[in-house]
Amino acid sequence: MSALAAIEVSYHLSGCRSLKERRSRLQPLLDRLGRQRHLALCLLPGDNPKAAQLTLAVLGADRTTLQRRLDAVLRSLEDDVDAVVLALDHELL
């Protein structure tokens, strides 16, 4: 039985003065996560260059696999980006 988790994360990117700069600071994380076949992500548009919101879906063949993948993604969202995490919520569906 497949298992699914939804993640929402909000970032504050101090010092960003343009949307282009925001995208360039997030791009390495988006590229790394985007290569994972069990994950779908969306960077939500916004007018504030210092704020970013990502929504992700993580899929696993079972709950154990999902939890392992979810833990890795959550670590990456917190550690692999030059930004302050304002909010990070996840839910197993």
Secondary structure by P-SEA (a helix, b strand, c coil): cbbbbbbbbbbbbcccccaaaaaaaaaaaaaaaaacccbbbbbcccccccbbbbbbbbbbccaaaaaaaaaaaaaaacccccccccbbbbbcc
